[in-house]
Amino acid sequence: MLTRLAQQARLGEQDVIGLLRAYGRDVAGALQIWDPDIPGEPRQPSNSLERLFKLMVLSAAAGNLDMHAKNLSLLHPTDGSMTLSPAYDVVPQAHLPNDGEVGLAIGGEYRHAAITMAHLMAEGHAWGLSGAADLAEETLVLVRQLAGTETPHPRAYARLAKEITGFADNLLAGRAIGAGGRQP
């Protein structure tokens, strides 16, 4: 894909500034599209979909309402493979004044407070993940454990760890994330 975009713009593949000028901010999104049947296109490694699903579960449990396509990236190593980049811009926001909606629907639901384990499972199954239930549970247990052991920055929202633990507990119990919570 990068080769094709660079050729169309009559630029070198390493000319990042030129590619941004030619394609704008959408170059990041354009580089995330691939067709494995076209020679020279990157290959998707088997674990990227599972990692993306875990990131979605983490974002829901942490109250990160800003998970959207421009906060996801792919890495393209020189061997022609492709993998999901490490997570970035994962910021709890459910406690802030906002519309209470996630950037990308989860199982058809945008309202963060209404998301349930059933929504997570529906999303995972729509992606073709047969092990979605196990991945979600494993991720939520880890989120809950980390929220209980990590110390937020002194200037962070005082109830952050408690709310993340509550979100994870609600999901694990089959309740809506915001059940009994103070979400918009």
MIDOSE-1310 file (N, C-alpha, C; in nm, 2 decimals, decimal comma, always signed):
residues 184
mltr	+0,08/-0,12/+0,00/+0,00/+0,00/+0,00/+0,09/+0,12/+0,00; +0,19/+0,13/+0,09/+0,28/+0,24/+0,09/+0,34/+0,27/-0,04; +0,39/+0,16/-0,10/+0,46/+0,17/-0,23/+0,36/+0,23/-0,34; +0,24/+0,18/-0,34/+0,14/+0,23/-0,43/+0,11/+0,38/-0,41
laqq	+0,09/+0,42/-0,28/+0,06/+0,56/-0,25/+0,18/+0,65/-0,29; +0,30/+0,60/-0,26/+0,42/+0,68/-0,29/+0,43/+0,70/-0,45; +0,41/+0,59/-0,52/+0,41/+0,60/-0,67/+0,31/+0,69/-0,72; +0,19/+0,69/-0,67/+0,08/+0,77/-0,72/+0,11/+0,92/-0,70
arlg	+0,18/+0,95/-0,59/+0,22/+1,09/-0,55/+0,35/+1,13/-0,61; +0,42/+1,03/-0,68/+0,55/+1,05/-0,74/+0,65/+1,09/-0,63; +0,64/+1,02/-0,52/+0,73/+1,04/-0,40/+0,80/+0,92/-0,36; +0,91/+0,93/-0,28/+0,97/+0,81/-0,23/+0,89/+0,77/-0,10
eqdv	+0,90/+0,64/-0,07/+0,83/+0,58/+0,04/+0,87/+0,64/+0,17; +1,00/+0,70/+0,18/+1,05/+0,75/+0,30/+1,01/+0,90/+0,32; +0,95/+0,96/+0,22/+0,91/+1,10/+0,22/+0,78/+1,12/+0,30; +0,79/+1,11/+0,43/+0,67/+1,12/+0,51/+0,60/+1,26/+0,50
igll	+0,68/+1,36/+0,50/+0,62/+1,50/+0,48/+0,55/+1,51/+0,35; +0,61/+1,47/+0,24/+0,55/+1,47/+0,11/+0,42/+1,39/+0,11; +0,42/+1,27/+0,17/+0,30/+1,19/+0,17/+0,19/+1,26/+0,25; +0,23/+1,32/+0,36/+0,12/+1,39/+0,44/+0,07/+1,51/+0,35
rayg	+0,16/+1,58/+0,28/+0,11/+1,69/+0,20/+0,02/+1,64/+0,09; +0,05/+1,52/+0,03/-0,02/+1,47/-0,08/-0,16/+1,41/-0,04; -0,16/+1,35/+0,08/-0,28/+1,28/+0,12/-0,34/+1,33/+0,25; -0,28/+1,43/+0,31/-0,34/+1,49/+0,43/-0,33/+1,39/+0,55
rdva	-0,41/+1,42/+0,65/-0,41/+1,33/+0,77/-0,46/+1,20/+0,74; -0,53/+1,18/+0,63/-0,59/+1,05/+0,59/-0,48/+0,95/+0,55; -0,36/+0,99/+0,53/-0,26/+0,90/+0,49/-0,24/+0,79/+0,60; -0,26/+0,83/+0,72/-0,24/+0,73/+0,83/-0,35/+0,63/+0,82
galq	-0,47/+0,67/+0,79/-0,58/+0,57/+0,77/-0,56/+0,49/+0,64; -0,51/+0,56/+0,53/-0,49/+0,49/+0,41/-0,39/+0,38/+0,42; -0,29/+0,40/+0,50/-0,18/+0,30/+0,51/-0,23/+0,19/+0,60; -0,34/+0,20/+0,66/-0,39/+0,09/+0,74/-0,48/-0,01/+0,66
iwdp	-0,50/+0,02/+0,54/-0,58/-0,07/+0,45/-0,49/-0,15/+0,37; -0,52/-0,28/+0,37/-0,43/-0,37/+0,29/-0,52/-0,48/+0,22; -0,46/-0,53/+0,12/-0,52/-0,64/+0,04/-0,42/-0,75/+0,03; -0,43/-0,86/+0,12/-0,33/-0,96/+0,12/-0,32/-1,04/-0,01
dipg	-0,41/-1,02/-0,11/-0,41/-1,09/-0,23/-0,32/-1,02/-0,34; -0,28/-0,90/-0,31/-0,20/-0,82/-0,40/-0,06/-0,84/-0,37; +0,03/-0,88/-0,46/+0,17/-0,90/-0,43/+0,23/-0,77/-0,38; +0,31/-0,79/-0,28/+0,38/-0,67/-0,22/+0,30/-0,61/-0,10
eprq	+0,18/-0,65/-0,08/+0,10/-0,59/+0,03/+0,14/-0,66/+0,16; +0,13/-0,59/+0,27/+0,17/-0,65/+0,39/+0,08/-0,77/+0,43; +0,13/-0,86/+0,51/+0,06/-0,97/+0,56/+0,02/-0,94/+0,71; -0,10/-0,97/+0,74/-0,16/-0,95/+0,88/-0,11/-1,07/+0,97
psns	-0,04/-1,04/+1,07/-0,01/-1,15/+1,17/-0,13/-1,19/+1,24; -0,13/-1,32/+1,29/-0,25/-1,38/+1,35/-0,30/-1,31/+1,48; -0,21/-1,25/+1,55/-0,25/-1,20/+1,68/-0,30/-1,05/+1,68; -0,29/-0,98/+1,57/-0,33/-0,84/+1,57/-0,48/-0,82/+1,60
lerl	-0,57/-0,91/+1,55/-0,71/-0,90/+1,58/-0,74/-0,92/+1,73; -0,67/-1,02/+1,78/-0,69/-1,04/+1,93/-0,64/-0,93/+2,01; -0,53/-0,87/+1,97/-0,48/-0,75/+2,05/-0,57/-0,63/+2,03; -0,63/-0,61/+1,91/-0,72/-0,50/+1,89/-0,84/-0,52/+1,98
fklm	-0,89/-0,65/+1,99/-1,01/-0,68/+2,07/-0,98/-0,65/+2,22; -0,86/-0,69/+2,26/-0,82/-0,67/+2,40/-0,81/-0,52/+2,43; -0,76/-0,44/+2,33/-0,75/-0,29/+2,35/-0,89/-0,23/+2,36; -0,99/-0,29/+2,28/-1,13/-0,24/+2,29/-1,18/-0,27/+2,43
vlsa	-1,16/-0,39/+2,48/-1,21/-0,42/+2,61/-1,15/-0,33/+2,72; -1,01/-0,32/+2,71/-0,94/-0,23/+2,80/-1,00/-0,09/+2,80; -1,02/-0,03/+2,67/-1,08/+0,10/+2,66/-1,21/+0,11/+2,72; -1,30/+0,02/+2,70/-1,43/+0,02/+2,76/-1,42/+0,02/+2,91
aagn	-1,34/-0,07/+2,97/-1,33/-0,09/+3,11/-1,26/+0,03/+3,18; -1,17/+0,10/+3,11/-1,10/+0,22/+3,16/-1,18/+0,35/+3,14; -1,29/+0,34/+3,07/-1,36/+0,46/+3,04/-1,30/+0,55/+2,94; -1,22/+0,49/+2,85/-1,15/+0,56/+2,74/-1,26/+0,58/+2,63
ldmh	-1,32/+0,70/+2,62/-1,42/+0,72/+2,52/-1,37/+0,76/+2,38; -1,24/+0,78/+2,37/-1,18/+0,83/+2,25/-1,11/+0,73/+2,16; -1,15/+0,60/+2,17/-1,09/+0,50/+2,09/-1,16/+0,51/+1,95; -1,08/+0,56/+1,85/-1,14/+0,57/+1,72/-1,03/+0,54/+1,62
aknl	-1,06/+0,54/+1,49/-0,96/+0,49/+1,39/-0,83/+0,56/+1,39; -0,83/+0,69/+1,42/-0,70/+0,76/+1,41/-0,62/+0,75/+1,54; -0,67/+0,67/+1,64/-0,60/+0,63/+1,76/-0,55/+0,49/+1,75; -0,56/+0,43/+1,63/-0,51/+0,30/+1,61/-0,41/+0,30/+1,49
sllh	-0,30/+0,23/+1,50/-0,21/+0,24/+1,39/-0,15/+0,10/+1,37; -0,09/+0,08/+1,25/-0,03/-0,05/+1,22/+0,12/-0,02/+1,19; +0,20/-0,12/+1,23/+0,34/-0,11/+1,20/+0,37/-0,20/+1,08; +0,46/-0,16/+0,99/+0,49/-0,23/+0,87/+0,64/-0,26/+0,87
ptdg	+0,68/-0,37/+0,94/+0,82/-0,40/+0,93/+0,87/-0,43/+0,79; +1,00/-0,43/+0,77/+1,06/-0,45/+0,64/+1,04/-0,59/+0,58; +1,00/-0,68/+0,66/+0,98/-0,82/+0,61/+0,84/-0,83/+0,54; +0,77/-0,72/+0,53/+0,64/-0,73/+0,46/+0,52/-0,76/+0,55
smtl	+0,55/-0,79/+0,67/+0,44/-0,82/+0,77/+0,38/-0,69/+0,82; +0,27/-0,71/+0,90/+0,21/-0,59/+0,95/+0,15/-0,63/+1,09; +0,16/-0,54/+1,18/+0,11/-0,57/+1,32/+0,05/-0,44/+1,38; -0,04/-0,46/+1,47/-0,10/-0,35/+1,54/+0,01/-0,28/+1,63
spay	+0,01/-0,15/+1,62/+0,11/-0,08/+1,70/+0,08/-0,09/+1,85; +0,18/-0,06/+1,94/+0,15/-0,06/+2,08/+0,04/+0,05/+2,10; -0,04/+0,03/+2,20/-0,15/+0,12/+2,24/-0,10/+0,26/+2,27; -0,18/+0,36/+2,23/-0,14/+0,49/+2,27/-0,27/+0,57/+2,28
dvvp	-0,27/+0,69/+2,34/-0,39/+0,77/+2,36/-0,50/+0,70/+2,43; -0,47/+0,61/+2,52/-0,57/+0,55/+2,60/-0,59/+0,62/+2,73; -0,69/+0,71/+2,74/-0,71/+0,80/+2,85/-0,85/+0,78/+2,91; -0,86/+0,75/+3,04/-1,00/+0,75/+3,10/-1,06/+0,88/+3,09
qahl	-1,19/+0,88/+3,04/-1,26/+1,01/+3,02/-1,40/+1,00/+3,07; -1,45/+0,89/+3,11/-1,59/+0,87/+3,15/-1,63/+0,96/+3,27; -1,53/+1,00/+3,35/-1,56/+1,09/+3,46/-1,57/+1,23/+3,43; -1,53/+1,27/+3,31/-1,53/+1,41/+3,26/-1,66/+1,45/+3,20
pndg	-1,69/+1,58/+3,20/-1,82/+1,62/+3,14/-1,81/+1,59/+2,99; -1,89/+1,51/+2,93/-1,89/+1,48/+2,79/-2,03/+1,41/+2,76; -2,04/+1,37/+2,63/-2,17/+1,31/+2,59/-2,18/+1,16/+2,64; -2,08/+1,11/+2,70/-2,08/+0,97/+2,75/-2,08/+0,86/+2,64
evgl	-2,04/+0,90/+2,52/-2,04/+0,80/+2,41/-1,90/+0,77/+2,37; -1,88/+0,64/+2,33/-1,75/+0,59/+2,28/-1,73/+0,63/+2,14; -1,61/+0,64/+2,09/-1,58/+0,68/+1,95/-1,62/+0,58/+1,85; -1,61/+0,46/+1,88/-1,65/+0,35/+1,79/-1,75/+0,26/+1,86
aigg	-1,86/+0,23/+1,80/-1,97/+0,15/+1,87/-1,91/+0,01/+1,91; -1,95/-0,04/+2,02/-1,92/-0,17/+2,06/-2,04/-0,26/+2,06; -2,05/-0,35/+1,97/-2,17/-0,44/+1,96/-2,29/-0,35/+1,93; -2,27/-0,25/+1,85/-2,38/-0,16/+1,82/-2,42/-0,05/+1,92
eyrh	-2,35/-0,05/+2,03/-2,38/+0,05/+2,14/-2,27/+0,16/+2,15; -2,32/+0,28/+2,15/-2,22/+0,40/+2,16/-2,22/+0,45/+2,31; -2,33/+0,43/+2,38/-2,34/+0,48/+2,52/-2,25/+0,40/+2,61; -2,14/+0,46/+2,66/-2,05/+0,39/+2,74/-2,12/+0,32/+2,86
aait	-2,20/+0,39/+2,93/-2,26/+0,34/+3,05/-2,35/+0,22/+3,02; -2,40/+0,20/+2,90/-2,49/+0,09/+2,86/-2,41/-0,03/+2,81; -2,28/-0,02/+2,79/-2,21/-0,14/+2,73/-2,20/-0,25/+2,83; -2,23/-0,37/+2,78/-2,23/-0,49/+2,86/-2,13/-0,60/+2,80
mahl	-2,11/-0,71/+2,88/-2,03/-0,82/+2,82/-2,09/-0,87/+2,69; -2,23/-0,87/+2,68/-2,29/-0,91/+2,56/-2,25/-0,82/+2,44; -2,24/-0,69/+2,46/-2,19/-0,61/+2,36/-2,05/-0,64/+2,31; -1,96/-0,66/+2,41/-1,82/-0,70/+2,38/-1,82/-0,83/+2,30
maeg	-1,90/-0,93/+2,35/-1,90/-1,06/+2,28/-1,96/-1,04/+2,13; -2,06/-0,96/+2,12/-2,12/-0,94/+1,99/-2,01/-0,88/+1,89; -1,94/-0,78/+1,94/-1,83/-0,72/+1,86/-1,73/-0,82/+1,83; -1,68/-0,90/+1,93/-1,58/-1,00/+1,90/-1,62/-1,10/+1,80
hawg	-1,75/-1,15/+1,81/-1,80/-1,25/+1,72/-1,81/-1,19/+1,58; -1,85/-1,06/+1,57/-1,86/-0,99/+1,44/-1,72/-0,98/+1,37; -1,62/-0,98/+1,45/-1,48/-0,98/+1,40/-1,43/-1,12/+1,36; -1,51/-1,22/+1,39/-1,47/-1,36/+1,37/-1,39/-1,42/+1,48
lsga	-1,39/-1,36/+1,60/-1,31/-1,42/+1,71/-1,39/-1,52/+1,79; -1,36/-1,65/+1,77/-1,43/-1,75/+1,84/-1,40/-1,75/+1,99; -1,29/-1,70/+2,03/-1,25/-1,70/+2,17/-1,27/-1,56/+2,24; -1,37/-1,49/+2,19/-1,39/-1,35/+2,24/-1,42/-1,35/+2,39
adla	-1,50/-1,45/+2,43/-1,54/-1,45/+2,58/-1,42/-1,47/+2,66; -1,33/-1,56/+2,63/-1,21/-1,58/+2,71/-1,12/-1,46/+2,71; -1,10/-1,40/+2,59/-1,02/-1,28/+2,57/-1,07/-1,17/+2,66; -1,20/-1,14/+2,65/-1,26/-1,04/+2,73/-1,25/-1,06/+2,88
eetl	-1,28/-1,18/+2,92/-1,27/-1,21/+3,07/-1,12/-1,19/+3,11; -1,03/-1,25/+3,04/-0,88/-1,24/+3,07/-0,84/-1,09/+3,08; -0,89/-1,01/+2,99/-0,85/-0,87/+2,99/-0,91/-0,79/+3,10; -1,04/-0,82/+3,13/-1,11/-0,75/+3,24/-1,05/-0,79/+3,38
vlvr	-1,01/-0,92/+3,40/-0,95/-0,96/+3,52/-0,82/-0,88/+3,54; -0,74/-0,87/+3,43/-0,61/-0,80/+3,44/-0,64/-0,65/+3,47; -0,73/-0,59/+3,40/-0,77/-0,45/+3,42/-0,80/-0,43/+3,57; -0,89/-0,51/+3,62/-0,93/-0,50/+3,76/-0,81/-0,52/+3,86
qlag	-0,72/-0,61/+3,83/-0,60/-0,63/+3,91/-0,51/-0,51/+3,91; -0,49/-0,46/+3,79/-0,40/-0,34/+3,78/-0,46/-0,22/+3,84; -0,59/-0,20/+3,83/-0,66/-0,08/+3,89/-0,65/-0,09/+4,04; -0,64/-0,21/+4,09/-0,63/-0,22/+4,24/-0,48/-0,21/+4,29
tetp	-0,39/-0,22/+4,20/-0,25/-0,22/+4,25/-0,17/-0,10/+4,21; -0,21/-0,04/+4,10/-0,14/+0,08/+4,05/-0,18/+0,21/+4,12; -0,09/+0,30/+4,14/-0,12/+0,43/+4,20/-0,13/+0,53/+4,10; -0,25/+0,59/+4,08/-0,26/+0,70/+3,98/-0,17/+0,82/+4,02
hpra	-0,14/+0,90/+3,92/-0,07/+1,03/+3,94/-0,14/+1,11/+4,05; -0,07/+1,18/+4,14/-0,14/+1,25/+4,24/-0,24/+1,35/+4,20; -0,23/+1,40/+4,07/-0,33/+1,50/+4,02/-0,44/+1,44/+3,94; -0,44/+1,30/+3,93/-0,54/+1,23/+3,86/-0,67/+1,24/+3,93
yarl	-0,78/+1,21/+3,86/-0,91/+1,20/+3,92/-0,90/+1,11/+4,04; -0,95/+1,15/+4,16/-0,93/+1,08/+4,29/-1,00/+0,94/+4,29; -1,11/+0,93/+4,22/-1,18/+0,80/+4,22/-1,16/+0,71/+4,10; -1,05/+0,74/+4,02/-1,02/+0,68/+3,90/-1,01/+0,52/+3,91
akei	-0,92/+0,48/+4,00/-0,90/+0,33/+4,02/-1,03/+0,27/+4,06; -1,11/+0,33/+4,15/-1,23/+0,27/+4,20/-1,33/+0,26/+4,09; -1,34/+0,36/+4,00/-1,44/+0,36/+3,89/-1,40/+0,25/+3,79; -1,27/+0,24/+3,75/-1,22/+0,14/+3,66/-1,25/+0,00/+3,71
tgfa	-1,22/-0,02/+3,84/-1,25/-0,15/+3,90/-1,40/-0,18/+3,90; -1,49/-0,07/+3,92/-1,63/-0,09/+3,91/-1,68/-0,12/+3,77; -1,62/-0,06/+3,67/-1,66/-0,08/+3,53/-1,62/-0,23/+3,50; -1,50/-0,27/+3,54/-1,46/-0,41/+3,51/-1,55/-0,51/+3,58
dnll	-1,58/-0,48/+3,71/-1,67/-0,57/+3,79/-1,80/-0,58/+3,72; -1,86/-0,47/+3,68/-1,99/-0,47/+3,62/-1,99/-0,56/+3,49; -1,89/-0,54/+3,41/-1,88/-0,62/+3,28/-1,87/-0,77/+3,32; -1,78/-0,80/+3,41/-1,76/-0,94/+3,45/-1,89/-1,00/+3,50
agra	-1,97/-0,92/+3,57/-2,10/-0,97/+3,62/-2,21/-0,97/+3,52; -2,18/-0,93/+3,40/-2,29/-0,92/+3,30/-2,38/-0,80/+3,31; -2,34/-0,70/+3,39/-2,42/-0,58/+3,40/-2,36/-0,47/+3,31; -2,44/-0,37/+3,29/-2,39/-0,25/+3,21/-2,27/-0,19/+3,28
igag	-2,18/-0,14/+3,21/-2,06/-0,07/+3,27/-2,10/+0,03/+3,37; -2,20/+0,11/+3,34/-2,24/+0,22/+3,43/-2,34/+0,18/+3,54; -2,37/+0,06/+3,55/-2,47/+0,02/+3,65/-2,43/+0,06/+3,79; -2,50/+0,14/+3,86/-2,47/+0,19/+3,99/-2,36/+0,29/+3,99
grqp	-2,32/+0,34/+3,88/-2,21/+0,44/+3,87/-2,26/+0,58/+3,85; -2,17/+0,67/+3,84/-2,20/+0,81/+3,81/-2,16/+0,85/+3,68; -2,21/+0,79/+3,57/-2,17/+0,83/+3,44/-2,28/+0,92/+3,38; -2,24/+1,01/+3,29/-2,34/+1,09/+3,22/-2,45/+1,01/+3,15
